[in-house]
Amino acid sequence: MILPGATLGMLGGGQLGRMFTVAARTLGYRVLVLDPDTGSPAGHMADEHLHAAYGDAWALKQMAARCAAITTEFENIPAQTLENLARSVPVRPAASSLLNSQDRIREKTFIQSLGLATAPFEVVREAQEMDGAFEAMGAPAILKRAALGYDGKGQIPVDSLAAARQAFADLGGVPCVLERRVDLAMEVSVVLARGVEGDTLCYPVAENIHRGGILHMSIVPARIPGDRAEAARQAAVRIADGLDYCGLMAVEFFITTAGELLVNEIAPRPHNSGHFTLDACVTSQFEQQVRAVCGLPFGDARLLSPVVMVNLLGDLWGDADPHWSTLFAHPGAKLHLYGKAEARPGRKMGHFCVLGEDLEQTIAEAEAIFGAL
């Protein structure tokens, strides 16, 4: 076990790294953040912030020499960086565990290899493959970049072969997956931790509502039958085991109108839909990440009350700050801002959680607060 007083390394300086840093420092660890952005949210909270690229040789030497273990904030850290560090210090999760989640083609193929279902898809690596792929998928469909897509970016809905061809060109002619649009009843996610010895622990299933491809609201517990929630948890654990994962991760699912449970994406890191754990669980997902990385026993993931988490995007700011007084007037509402200097449309600036005894009433209260902001 790596105990308090040690220094932990964080690759990535955004809000997920910031909340990890707060959790780690609260437990008594020092945190060294590597991120090229001099104004990074995590860097502001860390004991030290190395302003350097993820492949910078000097910075990686510093991380390897000074950290007892290193973790990541997002999945697209270069594999070479992780492999170089792993020669000197534990890196959790390992580069091999992140490989499948960095590319949708590998990710979906891996998920299916575990006997789990995804939405039907075809691989399109070159323009001449589009006709056959579209004939197999039909319309409506959605074309997604294989790499570097998140929060709805790198995805284009298509309803004809001509539209699919144009979408492939608009995405830069890079490898893509053409995915059949399913009749969606609900989107849910499972956040879980997996330890050094393969022990796992799942949080309650979250029900997720998106707007414009970006998560707007997470409702916990999800309004699904108990057996469906258990099936999602079991599928998430199977994926974590298949990756030989160590750390904190999330798995997103589609539930179709026909009742199918389909795996959508793997997020090998803390997840936006897990932010409810900061206020409504005995142990937050970020403390759990610290525990997993350090080889400590897991904390209790029990839900203390129904909760609704709502994202705050830069669109909300306009020419002035949102009306925070309306939020603070609600005693069950908890505000979290990420310390970002500039509010831009679509940029995640913070979130708030509302805790309550009755789930439907809590949803209504969260929507009312958001509307007032």
GUDREN-559323 format. One record per residue: x, y, z of N, C-alpha, C in turn. Coordinates in steps of 0.05 Angstrom, whole numbers, padded with zeros to 5 digits, always signed. Layout:
# residues N
XYZXYZXYZ ...
END
This chain:
# residues 373
+00017-00024+00000+00000+00000+00000+00018+00025+00000 +00008+00045-00015+00021+00071-00015+00005+00089+00004 +00018+00098+00025+00004+00111+00047+00007+00141+00046 -00010+00156+00060-00009+00185+00061+00019+00195+00067 +00026+00217+00054+00053+00228+00056+00069+00224+00030 +00061+00204+00015+00073+00199-00011+00063+00219-00032 +00077+00221-00054+00069+00238-00076+00057+00222-00098 +00033+00230-00107+00019+00217-00129+00021+00235-00154 +00024+00223-00177+00026+00238-00202-00001+00237-00217 -00008+00260-00229-00033+00262-00245-00026+00272-00272 -00031+00256-00293-00027+00264-00321-00054+00276-00330 -00055+00302-00333-00079+00316-00341-00087+00336-00320 -00095+00360-00329-00100+00382-00310-00128+00393-00310 -00148+00379-00321-00175+00389-00322-00190+00385-00296 -00217+00386-00298-00232+00384-00273-00231+00357-00260 -00228+00336-00275-00226+00309-00263-00200+00307-00247 -00178+00317-00259-00153+00318-00244-00155+00336-00220 -00170+00357-00221-00173+00376-00199-00187+00362-00176 -00209+00347-00182-00224+00334-00160-00209+00311-00148 -00193+00297-00165-00174+00277-00155-00154+00289-00136 -00143+00312-00144-00123+00326-00127-00134+00334-00100 -00159+00345-00100-00171+00352-00075-00175+00328-00057 -00184+00306-00069-00188+00281-00053-00161+00271-00042 -00141+00271-00059-00115+00260-00050-00102+00278-00028 -00104+00304-00031-00092+00322-00011-00108+00320+00015 -00134+00317+00013-00150+00313+00037-00141+00289+00053 -00133+00268+00039-00124+00243+00052-00095+00245+00061 -00081+00267+00054-00054+00271+00064-00032+00265+00044 -00039+00261+00018-00019+00256-00003-00011+00283-00015 +00013+00284-00026+00022+00305-00043+00015+00298-00072 +00010+00318-00089+00002+00313-00116+00019+00330-00135 +00030+00317-00155+00046+00329-00176+00031+00326-00202 +00022+00348-00214+00006+00348-00239+00024+00355-00262 +00021+00340-00284+00034+00346-00309+00012+00353-00329 +00013+00378-00339-00006+00388-00358+00006+00412-00372 +00004+00415-00399+00016+00437-00412+00002+00464-00408 -00023+00464-00398-00038+00489-00394-00029+00502-00368 -00019+00526-00369-00010+00539-00345-00033+00547-00326 -00057+00548-00337-00081+00554-00321-00098+00530-00315 -00086+00507-00314-00102+00483-00311-00116+00482-00283 -00141+00473-00282-00156+00471-00257-00141+00453-00236 -00131+00431-00245-00117+00413-00227-00091+00425-00217 -00077+00439-00235-00051+00451-00227-00055+00471-00205 -00078+00485-00205-00083+00505-00183-00085+00492-00156 -00093+00467-00155-00098+00453-00130-00075+00435-00122 -00057+00429-00140-00035+00410-00134-00013+00423-00118 +00003+00406-00106+00027+00416-00092+00047+00428-00112 +00047+00416-00136+00065+00427-00157+00053+00420-00184 +00056+00438-00203+00046+00435-00230+00069+00437-00249 +00074+00416-00264+00095+00417-00285+00082+00426-00311 +00089+00449-00321+00078+00460-00346+00094+00448-00369 +00086+00425-00380+00101+00413-00401+00083+00394-00417 +00092+00387-00441+00077+00368-00457+00079+00340-00445 +00060+00324-00452+00059+00297-00441+00083+00279-00450 +00096+00287-00471+00120+00272-00479+00146+00285-00472 +00145+00306-00456+00170+00321-00449+00188+00303-00432 +00212+00299-00441+00230+00280-00428+00238+00289-00400 +00243+00315-00396+00250+00325-00369+00227+00322-00350 +00203+00329-00359+00180+00327-00341+00174+00298-00333 +00176+00280-00352+00171+00251-00346+00192+00241-00327 +00217+00250-00330+00238+00242-00311+00231+00251-00283 +00221+00276-00280+00212+00286-00254+00190+00269-00243 +00170+00263-00259+00147+00247-00249+00157+00219-00240 +00174+00207-00255+00183+00180-00248+00199+00180-00223 +00215+00201-00219+00233+00202-00196+00218+00209-00170 +00197+00225-00172+00185+00237-00148+00158+00225-00140 +00146+00209-00157+00119+00199-00152+00120+00169-00143 +00103+00162-00124+00100+00134-00115+00082+00119-00134 +00064+00133-00147+00046+00121-00167+00035+00143-00184 +00026+00136-00208+00017+00156-00227-00010+00147-00239 -00028+00165-00243-00054+00159-00255-00060+00180-00276 -00083+00177-00289-00090+00194-00312-00118+00206-00309 -00122+00229-00322-00147+00242-00322-00164+00236-00346 -00151+00229-00368-00166+00223-00393-00151+00202-00408 -00166+00190-00427-00155+00165-00440-00135+00170-00462 -00132+00194-00472-00115+00198-00495-00087+00208-00489 -00077+00202-00464-00049+00206-00459-00033+00187-00477 -00012+00196-00490+00003+00179-00508+00012+00153-00494 +00008+00131-00508+00016+00105-00496+00046+00104-00489 +00062+00117-00506+00091+00117-00502+00098+00131-00475 +00083+00152-00468+00087+00166-00443+00082+00147-00420 +00060+00132-00421+00053+00114-00399+00073+00091-00397 +00081+00081-00420+00100+00058-00420+00127+00067-00409 +00136+00091-00416+00162+00101-00406+00161+00104-00375 +00139+00116-00365+00136+00119-00336+00135+00093-00322 +00121+00073-00334+00116+00047-00320+00142+00032-00316 +00164+00039-00330+00189+00026-00325+00201+00033-00298 +00191+00055-00286+00203+00065-00261+00183+00066-00238 +00157+00068-00244+00137+00074-00223+00111+00061-00232 +00094+00052-00212+00068+00041-00220+00051+00062-00234 +00040+00055-00257+00021+00071-00272-00006+00057-00273 -00026+00069-00261-00052+00056-00258-00074+00076-00266 -00089+00069-00288-00088+00045-00304-00063+00044-00323 -00057+00019-00331-00034+00015-00349-00041+00023-00378 -00020+00028-00394-00025+00035-00422-00041+00013-00436 -00036-00012-00430-00050-00034-00443-00080-00034-00436 -00087-00024-00413-00115-00022-00405-00130+00000-00419 -00115+00021-00427-00127+00044-00441-00129+00040-00471 -00115+00020-00482-00112+00018-00511-00139+00016-00524 -00157-00002-00514-00182-00006-00528-00201+00018-00527 -00199+00033-00506-00217+00056-00503-00208+00080-00520 -00184+00079-00531-00174+00102-00547-00183+00100-00576 -00197+00079-00583-00205+00076-00611-00232+00060-00611 -00253+00072-00624-00279+00059-00623-00279+00032-00637 -00263+00029-00657-00263+00003-00671-00252-00019-00652 -00230-00014-00640-00219-00033-00620-00238-00036-00597 -00250-00014-00587-00268-00015-00564-00292-00033-00569 -00306-00028-00591-00330-00044-00597-00323-00073-00603 -00301-00078-00616-00293-00105-00621-00286-00120-00595 -00273-00106-00577-00266-00117-00551-00291-00123-00535 -00310-00105-00534-00335-00109-00519-00349-00134-00529 -00351-00136-00555-00365-00159-00567-00350-00185-00561 -00324-00184-00559-00308-00208-00554-00314-00219-00526 -00325-00202-00508-00332-00210-00481-00360-00222-00479 -00374-00223-00503-00401-00233-00503-00421-00212-00496 -00414-00187-00497-00432-00165-00491-00441-00151-00517 -00465-00140-00517-00477-00129-00541-00471-00099-00543 -00467-00090-00568-00465-00062-00575-00486-00056-00595 -00490-00031-00602-00507-00024-00625-00493-00035-00650 -00508-00045-00670-00496-00054-00694-00479-00033-00707 -00456-00040-00718-00438-00021-00731-00422-00034-00753 -00411-00017-00770-00393-00025-00792-00369-00006-00790 -00345-00017-00797-00321-00002-00797-00317+00011-00824 -00310+00037-00824-00305+00052-00849-00278+00065-00846 -00258+00053-00859-00231+00065-00858-00224+00082-00882 -00237+00076-00905-00232+00091-00929-00259+00097-00943 -00259+00118-00959-00284+00127-00971-00298+00105-00987 -00283+00088-01001-00296+00068-01017-00310+00046-01001 -00306+00046-00975-00319+00026-00958-00347+00036-00949 -00353+00061-00954-00378+00073-00943-00403+00060-00956 -00403+00055-00982-00427+00045-00994-00435+00018-00982 -00416+00000-00979-00423-00026-00967-00431-00024-00938 -00418-00006-00923-00425-00002-00895-00453+00009-00892 -00460+00029-00909-00486+00041-00907-00508+00021-00915 -00502+00005-00935-00522-00016-00943-00527-00035-00920 -00506-00042-00905-00509-00060-00883-00524-00048-00859 -00519-00022-00854-00531-00009-00830-00558+00003-00836 -00561+00016-00860-00585+00030-00866-00588+00056-00851 -00611+00069-00854-00616+00094-00840-00639+00091-00820 -00639+00107-00799-00619+00127-00792-00594+00115-00779 -00571+00128-00783-00546+00119-00771-00531+00143-00761 -00508+00137-00749-00490+00159-00740-00461+00151-00746 -00447+00169-00758-00419+00164-00765-00402+00176-00743 -00384+00160-00731-00367+00169-00709-00338+00165-00715 -00321+00185-00710-00293+00182-00712-00284+00159-00694 -00265+00143-00703-00255+00121-00686-00239+00132-00662 -00226+00155-00666-00208+00166-00645-00216+00195-00640 -00211+00203-00615-00211+00232-00607-00239+00244-00609 -00260+00229-00604-00287+00240-00602-00297+00239-00573 -00309+00261-00564-00321+00261-00537-00342+00283-00536 -00360+00281-00517-00381+00301-00513-00396+00307-00539 -00401+00287-00556-00415+00291-00581-00398+00301-00603 -00373+00307-00599-00355+00316-00620-00346+00292-00637 -00341+00298-00663-00333+00276-00680-00355+00257-00687 -00380+00266-00686-00403+00248-00692-00422+00263-00710 -00432+00250-00731-00451+00263-00749-00474+00244-00755 -00498+00251-00749-00521+00235-00757-00524+00235-00787 -00532+00212-00799-00536+00210-00828-00561+00195-00834 -00575+00203-00855-00600+00190-00862-00601+00182-00892 -00578+00184-00905-00576+00175-00933-00548+00168-00940 -00543+00154-00961-00516+00147-00970-00501+00172-00976 -00514+00191-00990-00500+00216-00997-00491+00231-00971 -00509+00231-00951-00502+00245-00926-00479+00230-00912 -00479+00204-00914-00457+00188-00901-00430+00194-00915 -00431+00195-00941-00406+00201-00956-00396+00229-00948 -00414+00249-00947-00406+00276-00940-00395+00277-00911 -00409+00262-00893-00400+00262-00865-00372+00251-00862 -00366+00230-00877-00339+00218-00876-00318+00239-00885 -00325+00254-00906-00306+00275-00915-00304+00297-00894 -00327+00305-00882-00327+00326-00862-00310+00319-00837 -00309+00293-00831-00294+00283-00808-00264+00279-00815 -00257+00286-00840-00229+00286-00847-00220+00260-00861 -00239+00243-00868-00231+00218-00881-00215+00199-00863 -00217+00202-00837-00203+00185-00818-00220+00160-00812 -00208+00139-00801-00224+00115-00795-00248+00122-00777 -00271+00110-00783-00296+00115-00769-00311+00089-00764 -00331+00091-00748-00351+00070-00746-00378+00082-00754 -00393+00067-00771-00420+00075-00778-00439+00057-00760 -00453+00071-00742-00468+00057-00722-00498+00061-00727 -00513+00040-00726-00542+00042-00729-00554+00056-00705 -00571+00075-00710-00585+00089-00688-00606+00070-00677 -00605+00066-00652-00624+00048-00639-00648+00064-00628 -00670+00050-00623-00693+00062-00610-00687+00063-00581 -00680+00087-00572-00669+00091-00545-00691+00097-00525 -00691+00081-00503-00709+00087-00481-00695+00103-00459 -00669+00097-00455-00654+00110-00434-00624+00105-00437 -00608+00123-00427-00579+00119-00425-00572+00118-00395 -00556+00098-00388-00547+00095-00361-00517+00090-00360 -00505+00093-00337-00476+00088-00334-00471+00075-00307 -00449+00060-00306-00439+00048-00282-00411+00057-00277 -00406+00070-00254-00379+00077-00245-00369+00056-00226 -00345+00046-00231-00334+00025-00213-00305+00029-00209 -00295+00017-00187-00266+00016-00181-00257-00012-00182 -00232-00016-00192-00220-00043-00192-00192-00039-00181 -00185-00057-00162-00160-00054-00147-00137-00070-00159 -00114-00068-00147-00090-00080-00156-00093-00111-00158 -00108-00122-00139-00112-00151-00138-00137-00160-00153 -00151-00142-00167-00174-00149-00183-00200-00148-00168 -00200-00137-00144-00225-00133-00130-00240-00110-00142 -00267-00112-00143-00283-00091-00156-00305-00081-00137 -00314-00056-00142-00335-00044-00127-00350-00025-00145 -00377-00028-00147-00393-00011-00164-00410+00009-00148 -00413+00032-00160-00432+00052-00150-00460+00046-00160 -00480+00058-00148-00507+00056-00159-00509+00065-00188 -00526+00053-00204-00528+00060-00232-00541+00088-00235 -00529+00104-00253-00539+00131-00259-00555+00131-00285 -00577+00145-00284-00593+00150-00308-00584+00177-00320 -00577+00178-00346-00565+00201-00357-00582+00214-00379 -00585+00240-00378-00599+00255-00398-00580+00274-00412 -00578+00273-00439-00559+00289-00454-00574+00311-00469 -00560+00333-00473-00569+00354-00491-00546+00362-00509 -00551+00360-00535-00530+00367-00554-00506+00349-00553 -00510+00324-00545-00487+00306-00543-00471+00308-00517 -00479+00327-00499-00464+00331-00474-00483+00324-00451 -00472+00311-00431-00488+00303-00408-00500+00328-00395 -00526+00328-00391-00540+00350-00377-00546+00342-00349 -00557+00319-00344-00567+00311-00318-00562+00281-00313 -00554+00275-00289-00553+00247-00280-00572+00244-00256 -00588+00222-00257-00608+00217-00237-00600+00191-00223 -00598+00191-00197-00589+00167-00182-00607+00163-00158 -00619+00139-00154-00615+00116-00171-00630+00117-00197 -00620+00104-00218-00633+00103-00244-00661+00091-00240 -00679+00101-00256-00707+00091-00254-00711+00067-00273 -00697+00045-00265-00698+00020-00280-00702-00003-00260 -00712-00026-00269-00716-00049-00251-00689-00058-00240 -00691-00071-00216-00667-00080-00203-00650-00099-00219 -00664-00117-00234-00649-00137-00249-00634-00124-00272 -00645-00103-00283-00631-00088-00305-00607-00074-00294 -00609-00062-00271-00586-00049-00258-00564-00069-00252 -00572-00092-00242-00552-00113-00236-00538-00123-00261 -00553-00125-00283-00541-00134-00308-00520-00113-00318 -00526-00087-00314-00507-00067-00322-00482-00068-00305 -00486-00072-00279-00462-00074-00261-00445-00098-00269 -00458-00121-00274-00443-00145-00281-00427-00141-00308 -00440-00128-00327-00427-00123-00352-00403-00104-00348 -00406-00084-00332-00384-00066-00326-00360-00080-00313 -00366-00098-00294-00345-00113-00281-00331-00132-00301 -00346-00144-00319-00334-00161-00339-00315-00146-00357 -00322-00121-00364-00304-00105-00380-00279-00097-00364 -00282-00089-00339-00259-00082-00323-00240-00106-00320 -00252-00130-00315-00235-00154-00313-00221-00160-00339 -00236-00157-00362-00224-00162-00388-00201-00144-00395 -00202-00120-00384-00180-00101-00389-00157-00104-00368 -00161-00121-00348-00143-00123-00325-00138-00095-00314 -00159-00081-00310-00159-00052-00303-00151-00048-00274 -00138-00025-00269-00133-00017-00241-00138+00013-00240 -00158+00020-00224-00165+00049-00222-00195+00052-00221 -00204+00075-00230-00232+00083-00230-00241+00085-00259 -00264+00074-00266-00273+00075-00294-00304+00076-00294 -00314+00082-00318-00343+00082-00322-00350+00068-00348 -00373+00056-00349-00383+00043-00373-00411+00055-00379 -00415+00065-00403-00440+00077-00411-00456+00056-00427 -00482+00056-00422-00500+00037-00435-00524+00051-00448 -00534+00039-00470-00560+00045-00481-00580+00024-00471 -00604+00032-00464-00626+00013-00460-00646+00020-00482 -00652+00000-00499-00670+00005-00521-00699+00002-00513 -00717+00011-00530-00746+00009-00524-00755-00021-00524 -00739-00038-00536-00744-00067-00535-00732-00080-00510 -00719-00064-00493-00708-00075-00468-00680-00085-00470 -00666-00081-00493-00638-00091-00495-00619-00072-00479 -00599-00085-00468-00577-00070-00455-00553-00071-00473 -00545-00048-00484-00523-00046-00503-00501-00029-00491 -00476-00039-00493-00453-00023-00484-00447-00001-00504 -00446+00024-00495-00440+00046-00514-00410+00052-00513 -00399+00060-00490-00371+00068-00489-00359+00061-00462 -00333+00058-00462-00317+00054-00438-00302+00080-00432 -00303+00090-00408-00288+00114-00400-00268+00105-00378 -00243+00103-00385-00223+00093-00366-00213+00114-00347 -00231+00125-00331-00225+00148-00313-00250+00154-00297 -00248+00172-00278-00273+00182-00266-00291+00195-00287 -00317+00195-00282-00336+00202-00303-00355+00224-00294 -00363+00240-00313-00382+00262-00307-00407+00252-00293 -00417+00229-00301-00441+00219-00289-00436+00208-00260 -00411+00207-00252-00404+00199-00225-00400+00222-00205 -00404+00246-00214-00400+00269-00197-00419+00270-00173 -00442+00256-00176-00461+00254-00154-00448+00242-00129 -00427+00226-00132-00415+00212-00110-00401+00232-00091 -00394+00256-00101-00381+00276-00084-00399+00284-00060 -00425+00284-00064-00444+00294-00044-00462+00272-00033 -00467+00251-00048-00488+00232-00041-00479+00204-00034 -00453+00199-00034-00442+00173-00027-00423+00175-00003 -00419+00154+00011-00400+00153+00033-00372+00160+00023 -00365+00149+00000-00338+00154-00012-00342+00164-00040 -00329+00186-00048-00332+00196-00075-00316+00180-00095 -00323+00183-00120-00307+00168-00141-00278+00177-00141 -00272+00201-00133-00245+00211-00133-00229+00200-00110 -00241+00198-00086-00227+00184-00064-00223+00155-00072 -00243+00143-00085-00240+00115-00093-00217+00112-00113 -00214+00131-00130-00191+00130-00149-00165+00131-00134 -00163+00148-00114-00138+00149-00098-00134+00122-00085 -00155+00110-00073-00152+00085-00060-00143+00063-00079 -00155+00062-00103-00147+00041-00122-00118+00044-00131 -00110+00069-00137-00083+00074-00147-00063+00067-00125 -00070+00072-00100-00051+00067-00078-00053+00040-00066 -00070+00022-00076-00072-00005-00065-00086-00006-00038 -00102+00014-00032-00117+00014-00006-00143+00000-00009 -00155-00009+00014-00182-00021+00013-00201+00000+00003 -00222-00008-00011-00242+00010-00021-00259+00022+00001 -00268+00047-00003-00287+00059+00015-00316+00050+00008 -00334+00055+00026-00362+00048+00022-00374+00065+00000 -00386+00052-00020-00398+00066-00043-00428+00070-00039 -00438+00066-00015-00467+00068-00010-00478+00095-00016 -00502+00095-00029-00517+00120-00034-00532+00129-00009 -00527+00154+00000-00539+00164+00025-00567+00175+00020 -00573+00185-00004-00600+00194-00010-00602+00196-00040 -00627+00196-00051-00630+00202-00079-00617+00229-00086 -00607+00231-00111-00591+00254-00118-00594+00259-00148 -00593+00285-00156-00593+00293-00184-00569+00311-00188 -00552+00305-00208-00529+00321-00215-00535+00336-00241 -00530+00362-00242-00535+00378-00267-00509+00392-00275 -00501+00389-00300-00477+00402-00310-00482+00432-00315 -00462+00447-00311-00462+00476-00316-00443+00482-00339 -00453+00488-00363-00436+00494-00386-00432+00524-00389 -00412+00531-00404-00405+00559-00408-00428+00576-00420 -00446+00563-00434-00469+00577-00446-00485+00592-00424 -00484+00582-00400-00500+00593-00378-00491+00621-00369 -00466+00627-00375-00454+00652-00365-00463+00676-00381 -00462+00675-00407-00470+00698-00423-00451+00722-00416 -00464+00745-00411-00448+00769-00404-00443+00772-00374 -00454+00754-00358-00451+00756-00329-00452+00728-00317 -00444+00727-00292-00445+00701-00278-00474+00693-00274 -00479+00667-00272-00506+00657-00266-00515+00668-00238 -00541+00666-00233-00552+00677-00208-00549+00656-00186 -00524+00655-00175-00518+00635-00155-00536+00636-00130 -00546+00660-00124-00563+00663-00100-00588+00645-00101 -00597+00640-00126-00621+00623-00128-00614+00594-00121 -00589+00586-00127-00581+00559-00119-00577+00557-00089 -00563+00577-00077-00558+00575-00049-00583+00577-00032 -00605+00586-00044-00630+00587-00029-00641+00559-00024 -00630+00539-00037-00640+00511-00034-00620+00496-00016 -00628+00489+00008-00609+00477+00027-00598+00450+00018 -00612+00436+00000-00603+00410-00009-00586+00411-00034 -00579+00435-00044-00564+00438-00068-00534+00444-00061 -00517+00431-00077-00488+00433-00072-00474+00441-00098 -00460+00464-00097-00447+00475-00121-00418+00467-00122 -00409+00460-00146-00381+00454-00151-00372+00469-00176 -00354+00488-00174-00342+00502-00197-00313+00493-00201 -00304+00493-00226-00279+00480-00233-00255+00499-00235 -00259+00525-00230-00237+00543-00231-00226+00549-00259 -00244+00548-00279-00236+00554-00306-00239+00584-00311 -00219+00597-00323-00219+00626-00325-00239+00636-00346 -00244+00621-00367-00260+00631-00389-00284+00612-00393 -00308+00624-00394-00332+00608-00399-00338+00609-00429 -00339+00585-00442-00344+00583-00470-00368+00565-00475 -00384+00569-00496-00406+00550-00502-00397+00521-00503 -00411+00504-00489-00404+00476-00489-00382+00468-00470 -00369+00487-00457-00347+00481-00438-00359+00475-00411 -00350+00453-00399-00359+00446-00372-00346+00463-00351 -00361+00481-00339-00351+00500-00320-00355+00490-00291 -00374+00472-00287-00380+00463-00260-00405+00445-00261 -00415+00438-00237-00440+00423-00235-00452+00429-00208 -00477+00421-00205-00489+00422-00178-00504+00396-00174 -00506+00388-00149-00522+00365-00141-00545+00374-00123 -00567+00361-00125-00590+00365-00107-00596+00339-00093 -00596+00339-00067-00603+00315-00052-00631+00318-00041 -00646+00296-00040-00673+00296-00029-00683+00269-00022 -00705+00267-00009-00716+00241-00001-00733+00228-00023 -00747+00245-00038-00764+00235-00060-00751+00241-00087 -00746+00220-00103-00731+00223-00127-00745+00242-00147 -00770+00238-00152-00784+00255-00172-00785+00284-00163 -00788+00289-00137-00788+00316-00127-00760+00328-00130 -00740+00312-00126-00712+00322-00128-00706+00329-00157 -00716+00313-00176-00712+00320-00204-00725+00347-00211 -00749+00351-00201-00763+00376-00206-00749+00400-00194 -00738+00396-00170-00723+00417-00157-00698+00424-00172 -00683+00403-00182-00659+00408-00197-00665+00423-00223 -00686+00416-00237-00694+00430-00261-00702+00459-00256 -00715+00463-00233-00723+00491-00226-00698+00508-00220 -00679+00497-00206-00654+00511-00200-00639+00518-00226 -00637+00498-00244-00623+00503-00269-00637+00525-00285 -00664+00524-00286-00679+00544-00300-00674+00572-00289 -00673+00574-00262-00669+00600-00249-00641+00610-00254 -00621+00592-00256-00593+00601-00262-00591+00613-00290 
END
